[in-house]
Amino acid sequence: MFRFILAVVLFVLSAPLHAATGRPILVFGDSLSAAYGIAPDQGWVHLLGARLAAQGDARPVVNASISGETTAGGLARLPGLLAEHRPALVMVELGANDGLRGLPIAEIRINLTRILQAIHAADARPMLLGIELPLNYGARYRDGLRTMYRDLAAEFNAPLVPFLLDGVALDPELMQPDGLHPRAAGQPKILDNVWPVLEPELARLVREKAKA
């Protein structure tokens, strides 16, 4: 009997906490979101969680980003992550490694389409974080990748950050020696690129939770 009462008390105490936090945000990307080459707590995803906490939003931010991840690898990993975390919002930051390998844009688009479809099927909302490739990849390929993100965002009604590293990628002071990954000093700027697109989505999640 005591164990039963204790279980009920623990459930009652935990229910308000769960209600307050809500379903998490899942960041699903590659090394640009995995804090490559820097301490994890310096990365923009960690900074996002800290900003939310400072504003009184206890919603968890789950960073499922892996360095070297491709759209094909992400597509394979996604179902398990959706089942485990049941996110309300999935921020998809994939395509950079596909592009660096020169994979056909049609192939990248197919994988991202399936990723976005899976997110919708899991009753979550997708958000796209676009990337740009170095100039030596040529205008045609770079423009095609840029157009792909824009078209997918329109097709799936997904908020889009056009270029995650805007204002960072061309600043040597903010980039690591490889020229591909931001230093810790560039991470707050990355968060500032994401925030104006993310903030309305956070407000929408609050409104939807209030209606539930």
Backbone as a chain_set.jsonl record, in Angstrom:
{"seq": "MFRFILAVVLFVLSAPLHAATGRPILVFGDSLSAAYGIAPDQGWVHLLGARLAAQGDARPVVNASISGETTAGGLARLPGLLAEHRPALVMVELGANDGLRGLPIAEIRINLTRILQAIHAADARPMLLGIELPLNYGARYRDGLRTMYRDLAAEFNAPLVPFLLDGVALDPELMQPDGLHPRAAGQPKILDNVWPVLEPELARLVREKAKA", "coords": {"N": [[0.835, -1.204, 0.0], [1.929, 1.232, 0.838], [3.87, 1.588, -1.144], [2.266, 1.963, -3.363], [0.96, 4.385, -2.757], [3.182, 6.039, -2.64], [4.006, 5.929, -5.317], [1.867, 7.202, -6.573], [2.074, 9.763, -5.477], [4.57, 10.567, -6.479], [3.99, 10.598, -9.205], [2.075, 12.651, -9.352], [3.635, 14.794, -8.51], [5.504, 14.912, -10.568], [4.028, 15.412, -12.846], [3.242, 18.23, -13.197], [5.794, 19.255, -13.811], [6.419, 17.993, -16.242], [4.385, 19.017, -17.771], [5.112, 21.665, -17.763], [7.54, 21.727, -19.135], [7.083, 20.52, -21.639], [7.116, 18.96, -24.941], [10.277, 18.099, -26.395], [12.776, 20.077, -28.216], [14.419, 18.956, -31.038], [17.576, 18.903, -32.325], [18.982, 18.187, -35.317], [21.592, 17.373, -36.905], [24.837, 17.892, -38.444], [28.419, 18.194, -38.154], [28.446, 20.958, -37.908], [26.55, 21.557, -36.077], [27.252, 19.97, -34.016], [29.221, 20.909, -32.388], [31.881, 20.715, -33.305], [35.335, 20.393, -32.798], [35.414, 22.14, -30.653], [34.554, 22.818, -27.197], [31.66, 21.053, -26.022], [29.828, 22.643, -24.564], [30.204, 25.101, -25.645], [29.039, 25.241, -28.064], [26.502, 26.234, -30.483], [24.056, 24.98, -30.096], [23.986, 24.207, -27.426], [24.133, 26.781, -26.368], [21.667, 27.696, -27.2], [19.913, 26.175, -25.579], [20.631, 27.281, -23.127], [19.818, 29.93, -23.475], [17.044, 29.627, -23.707], [16.467, 28.611, -21.148], [17.196, 30.809, -19.608], [15.183, 32.508, -20.256], [13.085, 31.407, -19.008], [11.978, 29.187, -20.174], [11.687, 25.915, -19.955], [11.857, 23.902, -21.752], [13.266, 20.948, -23.05], [16.297, 20.734, -24.974], [17.46, 18.676, -27.337], [20.387, 17.485, -28.614], [21.048, 15.853, -31.388], [23.032, 15.71, -33.228], [25.691, 14.647, -35.388], [29.06, 14.543, -36.181], [30.133, 14.534, -39.538], [27.799, 13.52, -40.545], [25.47, 12.565, -43.07], [22.729, 13.166, -45.379], [21.619, 10.707, -46.015], [22.545, 9.057, -43.933], [21.329, 10.401, -41.811], [18.637, 10.0, -42.425], [18.418, 7.28, -41.927], [18.856, 7.185, -39.18], [16.839, 8.71, -38.055], [14.116, 7.651, -37.457], [14.367, 6.196, -34.997], [15.171, 8.225, -33.236], [12.974, 9.951, -33.284], [11.031, 8.298, -32.15], [12.117, 7.89, -29.626], [12.407, 10.452, -28.433], [10.158, 12.007, -29.018], [9.746, 14.668, -30.219], [8.596, 18.105, -30.359], [9.424, 19.905, -32.205], [11.672, 19.725, -34.896], [14.827, 20.558, -35.806], [16.399, 20.619, -38.726], [19.542, 20.185, -39.918], [21.21, 19.383, -42.318], [23.054, 18.189, -45.16], [25.372, 19.467, -45.838], [27.657, 17.781, -45.807], [26.961, 16.004, -47.829], [26.988, 17.786, -49.965], [29.691, 18.628, -49.97], [30.834, 16.34, -50.87], [30.011, 16.35, -53.394], [27.623, 15.14, -54.205], [24.728, 14.312, -56.204], [22.276, 16.842, -56.429], [19.617, 16.15, -56.665], [19.532, 13.678, -55.382], [20.188, 14.392, -52.756], [17.967, 15.949, -52.202], [15.87, 14.075, -52.299], [16.428, 12.497, -50.029], [16.212, 14.447, -47.966], [13.557, 15.146, -48.32], [12.258, 12.795, -47.522], [13.046, 12.748, -44.876], [11.735, 15.042, -43.889], [9.104, 14.286, -44.33], [8.916, 12.133, -42.549], [9.174, 13.473, -40.126], [6.834, 15.038, -40.085], [4.998, 12.92, -40.035], [5.413, 11.976, -37.508], [4.076, 13.728, -35.948], [5.379, 16.123, -35.462], [6.975, 19.307, -35.947], [8.876, 20.474, -38.673], [11.957, 22.294, -39.122], [14.14, 23.996, -41.218], [17.635, 24.299, -41.594], [19.666, 25.923, -43.582], [22.612, 25.492, -45.641], [25.687, 26.75, -47.091], [28.026, 26.189, -49.71], [31.647, 26.216, -50.24], [33.113, 28.629, -52.52], [34.5, 27.416, -54.615], [33.016, 25.283, -55.472], [31.394, 26.028, -57.471], [29.022, 28.123, -59.181], [26.644, 27.048, -60.24], [26.131, 24.572, -58.914], [26.11, 25.441, -56.247], [24.004, 27.315, -56.303], [21.954, 25.578, -56.95], [21.762, 24.003, -54.657], [21.022, 25.904, -52.786], [18.536, 26.682, -53.812], [17.195, 24.272, -53.517], [16.846, 24.005, -50.692], [15.156, 26.201, -50.26], [12.91, 25.496, -51.804], [12.072, 23.104, -50.6], [11.409, 24.039, -48.062], [9.186, 25.608, -48.689], [7.482, 23.657, -49.753], [6.963, 21.972, -47.564], [6.036, 23.707, -45.714], [7.883, 24.695, -43.872], [9.769, 26.53, -41.555], [12.654, 28.429, -42.504], [16.107, 28.837, -42.138], [18.139, 30.532, -44.11], [21.006, 30.442, -44.439], [23.06, 28.974, -42.309], [25.579, 29.72, -41.362], [25.836, 32.406, -41.891], [27.547, 35.468, -41.986], [29.58, 34.4, -40.553], [31.055, 32.362, -41.858], [32.857, 33.53, -43.698], [34.587, 34.933, -42.195], [37.702, 34.908, -40.997], [38.46, 35.13, -38.339], [36.465, 33.918, -36.958], [36.367, 31.34, -37.777], [37.608, 27.97, -37.755], [40.929, 26.627, -38.478], [40.526, 24.847, -40.634], [38.71, 26.049, -42.254], [36.079, 25.343, -42.501], [34.635, 24.836, -40.193], [33.14, 26.558, -37.498], [34.743, 28.564, -34.948], [34.631, 28.723, -31.329], [34.061, 31.367, -30.835], [32.407, 32.083, -32.906], [29.978, 30.878, -32.453], [27.855, 32.17, -30.908], [26.955, 34.007, -32.85], [25.951, 32.264, -34.773], [23.762, 31.215, -33.373], [22.321, 33.584, -33.203], [21.619, 33.831, -35.875], [19.819, 31.774, -36.132], [17.833, 32.307, -34.248], [15.81, 34.414, -34.887], [14.159, 33.066, -36.67], [13.446, 30.821, -35.266], [12.161, 31.785, -32.955], [9.379, 32.625, -33.456], [8.327, 30.081, -33.86], [8.612, 28.898, -31.37], [6.817, 30.432, -29.92], [4.495, 29.615, -31.177], [4.391, 26.933, -30.366], [3.908, 27.275, -27.656], [1.361, 28.452, -27.741], [-0.133, 26.355, -28.89], [0.142, 24.414, -26.92], [-1.244, 25.602, -24.861], [-3.821, 25.447, -25.818], [-4.299, 22.765, -25.772]], "CA": [[0.0, 0.0, 0.0], [2.821, 2.384, 0.904], [4.498, 1.764, -2.449], [1.254, 2.511, -4.27], [0.781, 5.799, -2.407], [4.398, 6.732, -3.054], [3.989, 6.041, -6.779], [0.881, 8.223, -6.929], [2.639, 11.062, -5.111], [5.63, 10.888, -7.439], [3.351, 10.927, -10.487], [1.453, 13.967, -9.225], [4.695, 15.79, -8.452], [6.21, 15.009, -11.844], [3.12, 15.853, -13.91], [3.393, 19.649, -13.511], [7.076, 19.505, -14.448], [6.305, 17.579, -17.633], [3.505, 19.973, -18.444], [5.802, 22.942, -17.928], [8.613, 21.635, -20.11], [6.565, 20.196, -22.953], [7.923, 18.086, -25.786], [11.556, 18.762, -26.641], [13.297, 20.466, -29.524], [15.471, 18.051, -31.491], [18.486, 19.458, -33.323], [19.35, 16.991, -36.069], [22.515, 17.908, -37.89], [26.178, 17.344, -38.614], [29.442, 18.812, -37.305], [28.154, 22.375, -37.69], [25.705, 21.631, -34.882], [27.782, 19.04, -33.015], [30.318, 21.579, -31.682], [33.125, 20.1, -33.761], [36.571, 21.099, -32.517], [35.288, 23.015, -29.491], [33.858, 22.171, -26.085], [30.226, 20.97, -26.287], [29.048, 23.731, -23.969], [30.438, 26.323, -26.401], [28.32, 25.141, -29.328], [25.284, 27.039, -30.568], [22.896, 24.236, -29.58], [24.027, 24.388, -25.967], [23.781, 28.177, -26.103], [20.222, 27.799, -27.359], [19.296, 25.685, -24.351], [20.884, 28.259, -22.062], [18.973, 31.102, -23.71], [15.675, 29.259, -23.355], [16.383, 28.521, -19.692], [17.257, 32.17, -19.066], [13.887, 33.138, -20.511], [12.072, 30.684, -18.258], [11.439, 28.087, -20.972], [12.429, 24.723, -19.536], [11.742, 22.868, -22.78], [14.572, 20.341, -23.331], [16.89, 20.786, -26.311], [18.217, 17.444, -27.543], [21.299, 17.611, -29.744], [21.295, 14.549, -32.005], [23.929, 15.962, -34.349], [26.881, 13.817, -35.448], [30.033, 15.006, -37.164], [30.216, 13.693, -40.722], [26.492, 12.984, -40.928], [24.907, 12.864, -44.378], [21.267, 13.047, -45.387], [21.285, 9.281, -45.999], [22.747, 8.595, -42.568], [20.293, 10.996, -40.982], [17.374, 9.324, -42.711], [18.443, 5.983, -41.257], [18.833, 7.378, -37.723], [15.733, 9.54, -37.589], [12.958, 7.001, -36.812], [14.639, 5.882, -33.6], [15.207, 9.469, -32.465], [11.599, 10.439, -33.15], [10.333, 7.428, -31.2], [12.694, 8.053, -28.286], [12.286, 11.79, -27.844], [8.843, 12.582, -29.321], [9.93, 16.125, -30.23], [7.58, 18.985, -30.928], [10.075, 20.619, -33.303], [12.944, 19.129, -35.313], [15.629, 21.486, -36.597], [17.183, 19.76, -39.622], [20.734, 20.849, -40.453], [21.907, 18.348, -43.061], [23.293, 18.47, -46.574], [26.716, 20.008, -46.048], [28.592, 16.71, -46.156], [26.567, 15.547, -49.167], [27.455, 18.777, -50.926], [31.146, 18.597, -50.037], [31.193, 15.156, -51.658], [29.532, 16.546, -54.756], [26.514, 14.25, -54.542], [23.685, 14.974, -56.985], [21.301, 17.571, -55.621], [18.369, 15.371, -56.678], [19.663, 12.646, -54.35], [20.089, 15.073, -51.461], [16.584, 16.385, -52.032], [15.047, 12.91, -51.979], [16.644, 12.142, -48.624], [15.628, 15.478, -47.106], [12.098, 15.021, -48.432], [11.832, 11.675, -46.672], [13.247, 13.19, -43.491], [10.656, 15.967, -43.542], [7.868, 13.495, -44.275], [8.928, 11.362, -41.299], [8.926, 14.411, -39.025], [5.391, 15.316, -40.098], [4.274, 11.7, -39.636], [5.587, 11.823, -36.06], [3.355, 14.833, -35.306], [6.343, 17.163, -35.091], [7.111, 20.348, -36.967], [10.26, 20.607, -39.107], [12.566, 23.584, -39.413], [15.319, 23.742, -42.038], [18.795, 25.165, -41.448], [20.382, 25.786, -44.833], [24.064, 25.685, -45.666], [26.298, 27.189, -48.351], [29.305, 25.54, -49.969], [32.708, 27.125, -50.687], [32.959, 29.158, -53.877], [35.104, 26.556, -55.626], [32.055, 24.284, -55.935], [30.757, 26.556, -58.669], [27.743, 28.81, -58.979], [25.487, 26.206, -60.583], [25.877, 23.624, -57.829], [25.776, 26.2, -55.042], [22.658, 27.853, -56.488], [21.014, 24.46, -56.892], [21.582, 23.619, -53.258], [20.273, 26.992, -52.155], [17.159, 26.572, -54.296], [16.616, 23.062, -52.929], [16.363, 24.308, -49.34], [14.024, 27.114, -50.351], [11.756, 24.776, -52.331], [11.607, 22.16, -49.582], [10.752, 24.822, -47.005], [7.861, 25.987, -49.184], [6.672, 22.447, -49.926], [6.582, 21.401, -46.273], [5.66, 24.794, -44.817], [8.876, 24.638, -42.807], [10.6, 27.732, -41.413], [13.972, 28.23, -43.095], [17.261, 29.706, -41.957], [18.761, 30.329, -45.42], [22.414, 30.077, -44.334], [23.353, 28.872, -40.882], [26.844, 30.384, -41.03], [25.851, 33.771, -42.424], [28.322, 36.37, -41.146], [30.61, 33.634, -39.842], [31.857, 31.515, -42.743], [33.893, 34.28, -44.411], [35.376, 35.689, -41.214], [38.749, 34.016, -40.478], [38.528, 35.212, -36.878], [35.399, 33.1, -36.391], [36.444, 30.002, -38.341], [38.759, 27.147, -37.44], [41.887, 26.606, -39.581], [40.064, 24.078, -41.799], [37.853, 26.892, -43.069], [34.745, 24.75, -42.613], [33.947, 24.762, -38.904], [33.278, 27.782, -36.692], [35.334, 28.567, -33.622], [33.689, 29.046, -30.249], [33.682, 32.783, -30.952], [31.362, 32.237, -33.916], [28.752, 30.175, -32.083], [26.75, 33.085, -30.596], [26.432, 34.553, -34.105], [25.122, 31.219, -35.38], [22.492, 31.229, -32.646], [21.598, 34.787, -33.613], [21.043, 33.561, -37.197], [18.704, 30.835, -35.96], [16.822, 32.779, -33.305], [14.641, 35.108, -35.442], [13.283, 32.089, -37.322], [12.975, 29.892, -34.243], [11.331, 32.421, -31.922], [7.945, 32.48, -33.727], [7.942, 28.681, -33.679], [8.475, 28.679, -29.927], [5.543, 31.053, -29.528], [3.425, 28.754, -31.688], [4.33, 25.758, -29.498], [3.253, 27.687, -26.407], [-0.078, 28.618, -28.017], [-0.734, 25.043, -29.099], [0.081, 23.722, -25.643], [-2.3, 26.233, -24.076], [-5.101, 24.988, -26.333], [-4.439, 21.309, -25.562]], "C": [[0.876, 1.264, 0.0], [3.455, 2.663, -0.454], [3.521, 2.378, -3.443], [1.061, 3.999, -4.019], [1.985, 6.611, -2.864], [4.425, 6.941, -4.564], [3.025, 7.126, -7.23], [1.429, 9.613, -6.647], [3.704, 11.484, -6.114], [5.058, 11.271, -8.789], [2.761, 12.326, -10.443], [2.52, 15.056, -9.225], [5.38, 15.985, -9.789], [5.326, 15.54, -12.945], [3.23, 17.336, -14.202], [4.715, 19.962, -14.204], [7.017, 19.148, -15.923], [5.449, 18.562, -18.411], [4.224, 21.279, -18.722], [6.85, 22.871, -19.032], [8.094, 21.364, -21.512], [7.492, 19.274, -23.717], [9.186, 18.823, -26.242], [11.735, 19.279, -28.059], [14.441, 19.517, -29.849], [16.294, 18.75, -32.562], [19.178, 18.283, -34.002], [20.288, 17.405, -37.2], [23.836, 17.182, -37.942], [27.157, 18.115, -37.731], [29.185, 20.286, -37.024], [27.274, 22.587, -36.46], [26.217, 20.759, -33.748], [28.968, 19.613, -32.25], [31.662, 20.949, -32.03], [34.325, 20.986, -33.415], [36.533, 22.063, -31.347], [34.587, 22.246, -28.375], [32.35, 22.149, -26.365], [29.423, 22.14, -25.736], [29.32, 25.09, -24.626], [29.637, 26.354, -27.7], [27.003, 25.891, -29.301], [24.068, 26.302, -30.026], [22.839, 24.34, -28.065], [23.637, 25.82, -25.603], [22.28, 28.412, -26.259], [19.504, 27.322, -26.098], [19.46, 26.664, -23.207], [20.013, 29.49, -22.238], [17.519, 30.803, -23.342], [15.505, 29.215, -21.841], [16.385, 29.906, -19.066], [15.948, 32.91, -19.249], [12.751, 32.41, -19.805], [11.413, 29.562, -19.033], [12.277, 26.849, -20.678], [12.336, 23.597, -20.555], [13.123, 22.265, -23.073], [15.0, 20.564, -24.78], [17.798, 19.576, -26.434], [19.088, 17.612, -28.784], [21.644, 16.215, -30.261], [22.206, 14.68, -33.215], [25.187, 15.107, -34.235], [27.809, 14.368, -36.522], [30.123, 14.004, -38.321], [28.889, 13.178, -41.224], [26.078, 13.464, -42.313], [23.391, 12.767, -44.312], [20.843, 11.575, -45.364], [21.453, 8.705, -44.598], [21.693, 9.141, -41.626], [18.955, 10.318, -41.177], [17.302, 7.979, -42.003], [18.297, 6.125, -39.743], [17.533, 7.964, -37.202], [14.596, 8.781, -36.914], [13.185, 6.686, -35.339], [14.636, 7.119, -32.723], [13.797, 10.024, -32.259], [10.824, 9.61, -32.131], [10.824, 7.649, -29.775], [12.332, 9.382, -27.651], [10.922, 12.44, -28.051], [8.908, 14.106, -29.368], [8.719, 16.864, -30.775], [8.118, 19.665, -32.182], [11.401, 19.935, -33.6], [13.657, 20.119, -36.228], [16.611, 20.661, -37.42], [18.316, 20.572, -40.236], [21.597, 19.786, -41.121], [22.047, 18.757, -44.522], [24.694, 18.96, -46.858], [27.684, 18.92, -46.492], [28.246, 16.083, -47.506], [27.146, 16.487, -50.223], [28.962, 18.762, -51.078], [31.644, 17.395, -50.829], [30.706, 15.261, -53.101], [28.405, 15.626, -55.17], [25.452, 15.003, -55.343], [22.652, 15.637, -56.082], [19.97, 16.825, -55.579], [18.386, 14.297, -55.593], [19.539, 13.253, -52.953], [18.643, 15.458, -51.181], [15.67, 15.216, -51.671], [15.194, 12.537, -50.508], [16.026, 13.162, -47.678], [14.106, 15.438, -47.16], [11.587, 13.921, -47.522], [12.007, 12.002, -45.194], [12.097, 14.095, -43.052], [9.314, 15.245, -43.468], [7.792, 12.71, -42.973], [8.653, 12.259, -40.099], [7.44, 14.749, -38.945], [4.603, 14.109, -39.595], [4.368, 11.46, -38.141], [4.916, 12.948, -35.276], [4.321, 15.862, -34.734], [6.425, 18.162, -36.24], [8.574, 20.456, -37.371], [10.674, 22.061, -39.281], [13.872, 23.291, -40.134], [16.406, 24.783, -41.769], [19.665, 24.957, -42.68], [21.873, 26.025, -44.69], [24.474, 26.203, -47.044], [27.632, 26.475, -48.489], [30.362, 26.566, -50.369], [32.561, 27.495, -52.161], [33.501, 28.227, -54.946], [34.191, 25.424, -56.096], [31.232, 24.782, -57.114], [29.363, 27.099, -58.408], [26.557, 27.891, -59.228], [25.131, 25.251, -59.444], [25.439, 24.356, -56.563], [24.371, 26.786, -55.133], [21.613, 26.748, -56.41], [20.737, 24.017, -55.477], [20.742, 24.653, -52.518], [18.788, 26.921, -52.55], [16.466, 25.368, -53.688], [16.062, 23.33, -51.536], [15.13, 25.203, -49.386], [12.755, 26.384, -50.817], [11.197, 23.79, -51.308], [10.892, 22.886, -48.448], [9.344, 25.212, -47.427], [6.949, 24.77, -49.272], [6.145, 21.917, -48.604], [6.184, 22.465, -45.253], [6.578, 24.828, -43.595], [9.631, 25.959, -42.73], [12.023, 27.439, -41.886], [14.952, 29.294, -42.626], [18.086, 29.536, -43.231], [20.211, 29.862, -45.355], [22.824, 30.128, -42.88], [24.577, 29.691, -40.492], [26.947, 31.78, -41.619], [26.592, 34.697, -41.453], [29.431, 35.701, -40.372], [31.586, 32.99, -40.824], [33.006, 32.247, -43.415], [34.761, 35.126, -43.484], [36.44, 34.763, -40.608], [38.853, 34.024, -38.953], [37.517, 34.272, -36.215], [35.44, 31.657, -36.865], [37.709, 29.276, -37.9], [39.688, 27.076, -38.66], [41.435, 25.815, -40.805], [39.155, 24.888, -42.711], [36.429, 26.41, -43.2], [33.942, 24.834, -41.323], [34.186, 26.025, -38.08], [34.018, 27.544, -35.375], [34.236, 28.824, -32.582], [33.193, 30.476, -30.378], [32.572, 32.999, -31.971], [30.022, 31.652, -33.522], [27.606, 31.105, -31.673], [26.134, 33.709, -31.845], [25.556, 33.536, -34.82], [23.759, 31.175, -34.694], [21.665, 32.451, -33.028], [21.008, 34.636, -35.018], [19.797, 32.691, -37.088], [17.531, 31.477, -35.22], [15.624, 33.486, -33.947], [13.66, 34.18, -36.157], [12.671, 31.141, -36.293], [11.968, 30.53, -33.297], [9.837, 32.345, -32.223], [7.452, 31.041, -33.57], [7.769, 28.343, -32.208], [7.161, 29.266, -29.422], [4.368, 30.192, -29.989], [3.271, 27.518, -30.815], [3.632, 26.085, -28.191], [1.749, 27.831, -26.616], [-0.76, 27.27, -28.176], [-0.858, 24.27, -27.795], [-1.03, 24.294, -24.777], [-3.683, 25.751, -24.513], [-5.375, 23.524, -26.008], [-5.15, 21.0, -24.24]], "O": [[0.613, 2.224, -0.724], [3.57, 3.815, -0.871], [3.901, 3.213, -4.264], [1.004, 4.787, -4.963], [1.847, 7.711, -3.399], [4.821, 8.006, -5.038], [3.32, 7.883, -8.155], [1.28, 10.528, -7.457], [3.731, 12.636, -6.548], [5.577, 12.169, -9.452], [2.924, 13.102, -11.384], [2.351, 16.104, -9.848], [5.795, 17.096, -10.119], [5.847, 16.085, -13.918], [3.307, 17.699, -15.376], [4.768, 20.825, -15.081], [7.502, 19.901, -16.767], [5.745, 18.895, -19.558], [4.004, 21.925, -19.746], [7.035, 23.831, -19.78], [8.612, 21.923, -22.479], [8.53, 18.855, -23.203], [9.158, 20.036, -26.45], [10.962, 18.966, -28.965], [15.33, 19.302, -29.025], [15.758, 19.146, -33.597], [19.866, 17.491, -33.359], [19.849, 17.74, -38.301], [23.951, 16.023, -37.544], [26.774, 18.632, -36.681], [29.652, 20.813, -36.014], [27.261, 23.67, -35.875], [25.681, 20.8, -32.641], [29.652, 18.88, -31.536], [32.479, 20.682, -31.148], [34.326, 22.182, -33.706], [37.526, 22.738, -31.075], [34.084, 21.145, -28.597], [31.812, 23.124, -26.891], [28.455, 22.582, -26.355], [28.749, 26.104, -24.226], [29.568, 27.39, -28.36], [26.45, 26.155, -28.233], [23.134, 26.94, -29.54], [21.769, 24.538, -27.489], [22.9, 26.043, -24.643], [21.692, 29.223, -25.543], [18.594, 27.99, -25.608], [18.543, 26.858, -22.409], [19.517, 30.04, -21.255], [16.846, 31.635, -22.735], [14.517, 29.721, -21.309], [15.661, 30.154, -18.103], [15.635, 33.829, -18.492], [11.584, 32.758, -19.982], [10.389, 29.033, -18.599], [13.429, 26.75, -21.099], [12.698, 22.459, -20.255], [14.068, 23.014, -23.321], [14.172, 20.581, -25.69], [18.792, 19.463, -25.716], [18.578, 17.853, -29.877], [22.429, 15.491, -29.65], [22.157, 13.853, -34.126], [25.69, 14.867, -33.137], [27.381, 14.629, -37.646], [30.181, 12.792, -38.109], [28.845, 12.469, -42.229], [26.306, 14.617, -42.681], [22.835, 12.334, -43.303], [19.825, 11.233, -44.764], [20.602, 7.95, -44.129], [21.215, 8.429, -40.742], [18.221, 10.085, -40.216], [16.237, 7.582, -41.529], [17.682, 5.277, -39.097], [17.164, 7.747, -36.048], [14.132, 9.228, -35.865], [12.29, 6.888, -34.518], [14.154, 7.077, -31.591], [13.471, 10.511, -31.176], [10.05, 10.153, -31.342], [10.039, 7.601, -28.828], [11.989, 9.439, -26.47], [10.571, 13.356, -27.308], [8.188, 14.771, -28.622], [7.929, 16.319, -31.547], [7.364, 19.964, -33.108], [12.159, 19.603, -32.689], [13.15, 20.471, -37.293], [17.544, 20.073, -36.875], [18.081, 21.525, -40.979], [22.596, 19.342, -40.555], [21.27, 19.557, -45.044], [25.163, 18.88, -47.994], [28.443, 19.109, -47.442], [29.141, 15.674, -48.246], [27.71, 16.054, -51.227], [29.47, 18.871, -52.194], [32.738, 17.422, -51.392], [30.956, 14.377, -53.92], [28.237, 15.351, -56.358], [25.297, 16.213, -55.173], [22.213, 15.054, -55.091], [19.271, 16.864, -54.567], [17.364, 14.039, -54.958], [18.871, 12.698, -52.08], [18.156, 15.312, -50.06], [14.789, 15.359, -50.824], [14.201, 12.292, -49.822], [15.386, 12.789, -46.695], [13.442, 15.672, -46.151], [10.588, 14.101, -46.825], [11.206, 11.579, -44.36], [11.551, 13.924, -41.962], [8.482, 15.571, -42.622], [6.728, 12.628, -42.358], [7.973, 11.848, -39.159], [6.856, 14.745, -37.861], [3.656, 14.256, -38.824], [3.497, 10.81, -37.563], [5.158, 13.104, -34.079], [4.099, 16.403, -33.651], [5.995, 17.883, -37.359], [9.441, 20.523, -36.499], [9.85, 22.935, -39.55], [14.634, 22.425, -39.705], [16.138, 25.983, -41.721], [20.328, 23.927, -42.807], [22.332, 26.671, -43.748], [23.726, 26.11, -48.017], [28.292, 26.189, -47.491], [30.019, 27.67, -50.792], [31.958, 26.759, -52.943], [33.014, 28.242, -56.076], [34.545, 24.686, -57.015], [30.453, 24.023, -57.691], [28.629, 26.614, -57.547], [25.566, 27.951, -58.501], [23.967, 25.139, -59.061], [24.502, 23.93, -55.888], [23.625, 26.76, -54.154], [20.524, 26.949, -55.873], [19.601, 23.69, -55.133], [19.864, 24.31, -51.726], [17.905, 27.084, -51.708], [15.277, 25.43, -53.376], [14.939, 22.932, -51.226], [14.173, 24.989, -48.643], [11.666, 26.621, -50.293], [9.981, 23.66, -51.169], [9.884, 22.401, -47.934], [8.413, 25.155, -46.624], [5.776, 24.843, -48.907], [5.004, 21.46, -48.528], [6.016, 22.166, -44.071], [6.13, 24.967, -42.456], [10.09, 26.459, -43.757], [12.534, 26.336, -41.693], [14.676, 30.491, -42.703], [18.686, 28.478, -43.418], [20.614, 28.988, -46.123], [22.924, 31.204, -42.29], [24.611, 30.289, -39.416], [28.053, 32.281, -41.824], [26.307, 34.713, -40.255], [30.147, 36.356, -39.615], [32.8, 33.067, -40.639], [34.042, 31.637, -43.68], [35.568, 35.935, -43.94], [36.106, 33.912, -39.784], [39.284, 33.04, -38.351], [37.686, 33.879, -35.061], [34.645, 30.833, -36.413], [38.753, 29.896, -37.697], [39.274, 27.43, -39.765], [41.908, 26.08, -41.911], [38.86, 24.46, -43.827], [35.643, 27.004, -43.937], [32.713, 24.897, -41.354], [35.317, 26.5, -37.983], [33.93, 26.472, -34.776], [33.084, 29.1, -32.916], [32.038, 30.767, -30.068], [31.864, 34.003, -31.903], [29.022, 31.906, -34.192], [26.466, 30.848, -32.06], [24.923, 33.92, -31.896], [24.536, 33.896, -35.407], [22.725, 31.107, -35.358], [20.445, 32.361, -33.16], [19.989, 35.258, -35.32], [18.844, 32.851, -37.85], [16.371, 31.213, -35.537], [14.492, 33.178, -33.576], [12.468, 34.476, -36.239], [11.525, 30.712, -36.431], [11.015, 29.873, -32.879], [9.069, 32.024, -31.316], [6.303, 30.81, -33.194], [6.872, 27.582, -31.844], [6.478, 28.661, -28.596], [3.37, 30.057, -29.28], [2.149, 27.09, -30.544], [2.859, 25.28, -27.672], [0.955, 27.394, -25.783], [-1.853, 27.064, -27.649], [-1.837, 23.555, -27.58], [-1.686, 23.558, -24.041], [-4.602, 25.655, -23.7], [-6.526, 23.09, -25.971], [-5.351, 19.832, -23.906]]}, "num_chains": 1, "name": "protein.A"}
